[in-house]
């Protein structure tokens, strides 16, 4: 066939028409017409644990009155794309996992990573060599080996790598995995110890950048793709365990002059690099220093943050997350760690621990966060193992004496998000009319809207869920959390 200018023009018009038609199909507005709302509930002093408690249909809605409690959802207003929710498989988690029977191991894997049987985790964090949640300190090289000739991850083959592979398998063959170091090897640091802070010595900047590359390539050779990495866990904390201090300028310069260029040179330029990885209190200053430097900023996918800024006795500083989002809208925000500190076996079912998760997740998502990662997914009946006695809670504990798994309220609160909001969902404008409730909504790619509502009060609350001119009326128990899927 002879190709003429007219033919080319007609083909172009046809292609454009098809593209527009496809776009219209994809951007079909959300509607409540003929929709059924399935309500799942978890609540204190009840047996409801991610339990379907209601099935409702929308009716006509009039102007809500001041004395009514309402949740307003506006599907036309969408925000960040959801990345996922998950937790960390640490050495501690893997060591405890190895002590379980095969049946209990599978129960745990299903509980976290199976979308139907469990809560469908899609994110995974793990450590570059040891953290406090290891049975002891270790690295992947012999002491003093700056050339990294002795580098190998054989240590991780006993417990961690097998569990990571089982988690990926249970999740359907794919988990978005990122990695974090707690400290460089002792000889690379000013205090000659992996513990108690210290700083990375300038003469080892390149060797340490090479170390990340070696780790990523070693894990990927094992068939475990690495999505990205954080530069340093908690870079402003001098801890009794593995830790290393970076000022904002030091982290900026290490990223700009060493880690970023080295990852790119080694063919790993597609790996996402996350800065900060510490509490909400100082995140704005860190963002200002790193993201305002074009050469450093080009290597930074975004910023990770934790929730421990309340160690001073204050309240969580959720607004700082929003301020970073406002100032640097092209940078992503990822919650990289949170856990309930100071383990106490008497408080396995302490409800406020679960509520802490719900409050944080709703606020962080509403302030622009794209993903949310809990700390250890599994610990033993002592809140460990932890080689410096920093025992904490996990959503699930294993009693290694009885072999039983203990599910805490935190597991169910996280599940109200992770089970129903799936990767690539879009956050949707949501607001509440009373401070007793918190809420957030996401629209999944399959067209299903998910609205999470949390009641922090001591009394049950009857509320309207209002979308345009339609509503449903829902009752949420005291100290309860609900997920509405419609």
N, C-alpha and C positions, 0 to 999 in steps of 0.2 A: 504494500500500500504506500502510495506517495504521501509523505508527511508535509502538509502545507501549513502556513501560518494560521489559516482558518481552523484547520484540524487541531492544532496545538491550543488555540484559543478556546475551542469548544471543549476539549479535554480538560482544560484548566477550570472552565466554568462548571463542568460536571463534577470535578473533584471538589471544588469549593462548595457546591450544593450538598454533596454527600457529607462533607466535613461538618457543615452547618447543621444538617439533619441529625448527625451523630451527636453533635454538641447539645442539641435540644433534648435528645433522649437522655443524655448523661446528666443534664442540668434540670431535669424534671423537678418542679418544686415539690417539697414535702407536703403531704396532706394527711389529715386525720380521718378523712372519709373512709368509712367501713373498717376502720382500724380497731383492733382489740388490744387492750393494755394488759399485759401480764405483770403482776406485782410480786416481787421476791423480797422477803423480809428476814432480817436478823435482829433480835431484840433481847435485852437483858430480862432476866426473870421469866423467860418463855422458852419453849423448845424450838422456836424458829431459828434455823441456821441456814441462810440462803434458801429458804423454803418458799415455794409458791403459795401465796396467801390470798390472792385475789385475781379476778379476771373481769375487766371493766370495759365498757364502751363509752365513747364520747357522746355528750349531749350538748344542746345549745347553751351558750354562756352569755350572760348579761354582764353589765358593769359590776365588778366585785365591790363589795362594801368594805368599809374600814375595819369592821370587827371580824371579817373573815380572814383566814390565813390562806395565802395563795402562792403558788410557784408559777412564774411566767416564762414560757419558752418561745423564742422567736427564731424559727428555722431559717429565715432569710438572712440572718446575720451569723456568719461563720468565722472561725478564727483558726488557730493552729491545727496542723495535721498531727494526729496522735501516733506516737512511735511504738508504745507498748508499756507493759508493767512486768516486773520480775523481781528477782532477788539474787543474792550472791551465793555461789558455791565456793566456800572457803575450804582450807585444809580441815578445819574443825568439822564442818558439815560432812565432808567426805569421810573423815575418820569415824564419825558416829554412824554414818550410813553403812559403812563396811561391817559394823557389828550387828546389823539387823538381819533377820532371816530374809530369804529371797522374797517371800510373800509380803513382808513389811516394807522391803525396799521398793517393790512394785507399787504398793499402796501409796508410799510417799511420792514417788514419781508421778503417779496418776493424780494425786491430790494437787500437785502444783502445775503439771505440764499438759495434762489432758483437758481439752476444752469441754468435754461432756462429763467425764467422771470427776473432774477437778475444776480449778479456777483459771486454767489456760494461760499460764505465764508465757510471755513472748520475749522478755529481756533477760539477760544473764550477765552478771559481773563476776570476775574472778581476779585473783591477785597474781602479781609478778613476784615470784618467790614468797617468803613468809610475811605474815602479819601477826598481830597479837593472837588471832584465832588460828594458830598453828600450835603443834605440840612443842615446837622449839624454833629458834632462828636458823635460817639457812639461805644460801644463794645457789645459783646454777654454775658457779665457777670456783676454782681453787683460789684461796686467798692470795691477793696480789696480782692476779692474772688480768692486767689491764687490756691485753690483746684479745682476751676472751677465747683463747685457744682451747680451754677446757670446758667451754659452755655446753651444757646438756640439761634436759628437763627430766632426767631419770627419776629424780625425787618424786615427781608428780605422778609417775606411772603406777605407784602402789595404790593410791586412794583417789586422788583428784581427777586425773584424766579418765579413769573408768566411769566415775559418776557423771562427769561432764558429758561423756558420750551417751550414757543412758538417758540423761535429761534431754539431749538433742533428739535422740531417737523417739522418746515419748512425746515430744512436742511436734512430731511429724517430720523430723529431719531438718528443722530449721529453728534456730534461736539467734537473736541478735546479741552477740557476745562482745563485751568490752572488758578491758583489763586495766589494773591499777597497781603501781608499786607503792609500798609503804616506806622503803628506804633503799638507797644504793648500798652496795657492799661496804663493809666497815672501812676498808683501806681507802675508799674514794671520798671519805668524809672528814670534816675538820675534827670531830671528836673521836675518830677511829672506833666507832661503835655503830651498829645498826639501830641501837636504842637511844632514847633520850635526846632526840633532836639532832643538833649539828647541821652543817650545811655541806652541800656538794662542792668539793674543791675544784676551782677553775681548770686545773690541769687534767681533770677526769670528765669534763663536760662531753667530749667526743666519745670517750669510751662508754659512758652511761647512755648516750644516744644510741650507740651501736648495740647496747644490751637490749633495748626495746625491740630493735629490729630482729635480733637473734631469737627473742622470745616469740614474737608474732610468727616468724617463719617456722619455728619449731612446732608451735601449736597447729599451724595450718598444715604442716606436713603430716600431722596426726589426723587430719580430716576434720578439723574444727575451725571454721572460718572466724576470723576476728574482724568485727565491724569497726572497732576503734579503741582508743585508750585515753585515760586521763594521765596528766603529767606527773602528779604527785598527790597521794591521799593526804588530806589535811595539812597543807603546806605552812600553816601558821601555828601548828601545835607541837610543842615539845612534850612528847608522851613518854611514859615509862617503857613503852614498847617500841617497835620499829617506827621511826619517824624521821623526817628531814624537813628543815625549814627553808622556804623560798620567800623572799620579799616579792612584791608584785613585779618590781623591776628585774629581779633575778629570774623569775619564771618567764617573763616576757623575753629576756635575752636568750635564755636556754632554748625556748621555742623558736625564736627568730633565727638564731645563728647556728643551732645544732640539731635539735630534734626534728623540726620541720624540714629543713633541707636534707637531712640524712634519710628520713622516711621517703622523701621524694626520690632521692638518688638511688635508693635501694628498691625502687619499684613499688613502694607502699604508699604512694601519694594519695591513694583513694581512701586510706584509713582515716577515720574522723578523730581529730585531736580535741580533747575537752580540757579546758583550763579550770583552775581553782579547786573544785572537788572538796570544798570545806563549807562552813556554816553560812547562813544567810546574812550574818551581821556585817561582814567585811566584803561581801560579794560585789558591791557597787564600786568600791575603790579598785578592786582587782580588775573589774570590767573596764573601768576608765583607763587604767594604765595599759592593759594589753590590747583592747579593741580599738583604742585611739592611735595605736601604732600600726600603720598600714602593712609594714613588712611582717610584723608578728601576727596581726589579725588575719592575714590571708591564709595562715596555716590553722587557724582556730575555727572548728565547726561551731563551738558554743561553750557554754559554761555549765559545770556540774556543781551541785550544792547539797549540803546536809541539813539536819534539823536540830543540832545540838546547841544552838546559840542560847537556849534557855538555861545553860549551866550557871549563869549568873543570877538566876532567880527571876529573870524577866519572862516575857511571853514570846512565842514564835514571831519572827519578823517577816511575815508574808509579804508586806508591801515592798520590801526590798527586791523581791523577785519581780514584781511588776515594774519597779523603777528601772531595773536592768532591761527588761523587755521593751519598755518605752524608749529608752535611750539607744538601744542597739537591736532594733526589730529584725535585722537580718541574721542575728545570732540565735542559736537554739539554746533552750534551758532544759537541763536534765537533772532530776533528783537522783543523786547517785548513792546515798546511804542514809538510813535511819533505823534505829532499833530502840527498844525500851531498855534502859540501862539498869544496873544494880539488880541482878537476878535474885529472885526470892520464890522458891517453890510453892509457898503459900499463896502466891499471887498469879498462878497459872490462869485463873479465870477472872482476874481483876478487870472489870469491864472498861474502866478508863483507859487501859492500855490499847484496846481496840479503837476506842473513840479518838485517841490521839492520831491514829492512822487516818480515820475518816476525815477529821478536821484538816489535817495537813494535805491530804490528797485533793480534796475539793478546793481548798484555797490555792494550792500550787497550780492545779490545772486552770483555774479561773484567772490566774495571773500569767498564763502563757507557757507553762511547762509542757513539754512534748512527751516526756516519758518519766517513769517513776520506779526506782529500784530500791527494794528493801535490802537489809544487810543479811546475815546468815539465814539460809532457808531451814536449817536444822541444827539444833544443839542438844546436848545430853541433859540429864536430870540435875546437873550442877551448873548449867548455863555455859558450858565449855565444850571441848577443851580450849584453854587459853593459857599460854605459857607465862603470863604475868598476872594472872588472877583477875582479869577484867571481865568477869562473868556477866552475861546479858541474856535477855529474852530473844527467842525466835518465834515466828508464828506457829511452828510445830516443834515440839521437843520429843526426844526418844528417851524413855527410861531403859537404859541398857541392862538393868537388872531383870526387869520383867519382859523386855522386848516390845513393850507397847508404845504407840504413838499418842502424844497428847496435843490436841488441837486447841489453840487459844483463841480468844475473841479477835485478835489481830488478823488471824488467817481469814476469818469470815468477812471482816471489814474490807480487807484488800480485795477479796474475791468479788465483792459487790461492784468493783470496777473492772478487774482483770478478766473476769469470766464473760462479761457482756460487751465491753468496749474493746474493739479489735483494732489492730494496726491499720493505719491509713484513714481512720475515722476523722471527722472534723468536729472540733468543739463548736457548740451552738450557744448563742446568747441565752442565758438563764438568770433569773433573779427571784428573790423571795421577798415577801411583804412583812415577815416577822423574823427577828433575830434568833428565835428558838430553832429555826430550820436553817440548814445549809444545803445548797444544791448545785449540781453541774450537769450538763448534757453533752452528748456526742452523737453525731449521725454516722452510722457505719456505712461502709461502701455497698452493703446489700440493701440499703434503704431503710433499715431499722433504726429508730431513734432510741437512745438509752438515756434516761434521766435518773440520776442518783439523788436521793433526798435523805438527809440525816436529821434526826431529832435529838438534840443535846439535853432536852429538859426532862424533868421528873414526871411529867404528865403526858398522856397520849394527846396527839394533835390531829384534828380533822382539817385537811387542806384541799384546796382546789388546784388541779394542774390545768392551766389555761393556755391554749394555743389558738390564737386568732379568736374566732367566735365560738369555740367549742371547749368543753371542759370535762374532766372526771372529778369525782370527789373521793378522796382516799383517807384512811385512818392509819396513822403511823404510831406504834406503841412508844411509851417512854423509853429513852435511851435505846432507840432503834435506828436502823438504817434500811432503806428500801432501794431497790432498783426497779424502775418501770421500763418495760420494753414494749415498743409499739411502732 
